[in-house]
Amino acid sequence: MGGRNPVKELFGELADGTEIHRWSLENGGTRLKVLSYGGIVQSLEIPDREGRYANVCLGFDTVEDYVASSPYFGALIGRFGNRVDKGRFTLDGTSYELSVNDGENSLHGGREGFDRTVWDIEAFTRDSDVGLRLHRTSADGEMGYPGTLRTTVTYTLTEGGDWRIDYEATTDKATVVNLTNHVYWNLGGEGTGTIEDHELRIAASRYTPTDPGLIPTGELASVDGTPFDFREAKPIGRDIRAGHAQLIRAKGFDHNWVLDKGITAEPEHVATLRDPHSGRTLKIASNEPGLQFYSGNFLDGTLTGTGGHTYRQGDALCLETQHFPDSPNHPSFPSATLRPGQTYRSTTIHSFAS
Ligand code: GLA
């Protein structure tokens, strides 16, 4: 790889003059670029079966583009991944009102979620790993959430080229936490068109159907005999036009799959994504109980990314490891409550092959 690793450079500035840096790191054949704004993965390059590298994540060239309008490209999501119904929940008898930013609901932490904040980053090398530690303290009441939340997110590139994310958080008051990352994948390379040919496998027999506001109804529905059955790998486009009421409502796949493995102490395999054209393959392991598969339904041809191409509907997909959306309002869902003295821990491992 040669030279210093990771490398830090000035990427740009926010309107108030805050400097935003970009860190570039490389290990085991994987190249990653991370911004101190939103902890954003701006680029992730991996080889195809001929050894040709491509950036497989959607993103922008400038800080201004991310600030102006980004549908969470590559960003760290917090404090709460996905939607909270009407931005309201009750914990230990106290009601909380969150920042509402998606119709009447709160999405991905609210108007100024973790994706729009600046992170302190320190680089490290440990044995044969290379990585970044991202720190941020979210003040009590930020976006309506209770408790001072001290968060550390570690991005590691391993010797084998895995990109591993370890999330950790503590609080000084009972609160709810659900951290994830919102990378948009196109294993053919960002800006190369649709992901409908990508083959996806999700190790889940059930999913959480949603209401018109994309809030889970509370039901855990079987995937059996429905377009939601990804237990065997199948092309994403195969059933996306099946006329299923849930797909029409969400304009495609935008649902939480209930992973068969449940919550696990260690990360276990949950999904495999493969682009048959390039051969690039992504495997995801997680300790979380849920996975949001979003088929890029709201990309509408108005944003132009790093390669100079406009992103259209279905040009990328997200696979977000998580607790179930709106779990603070569903006592039957795995609890997302974090209390003082406890440490929230979540790990996602992305492994690549071609
Ligand atoms: C998540 C949601 C989607 C959409 C995207 C961002 O995946 O589930 O409905 O809001 O984020 O555009």
Boltz pocket constraint, residues with backbone or C-beta under 6 A from the ligand:
constraints:
  - pocket:
      binder: B
      contacts: [[A, 71], [A, 72], [A, 82], [A, 107], [A, 214], [A, 254], [A, 255], [A, 292], [A, 294], [A, 298], [A, 318]]
      max_distance: 6.0
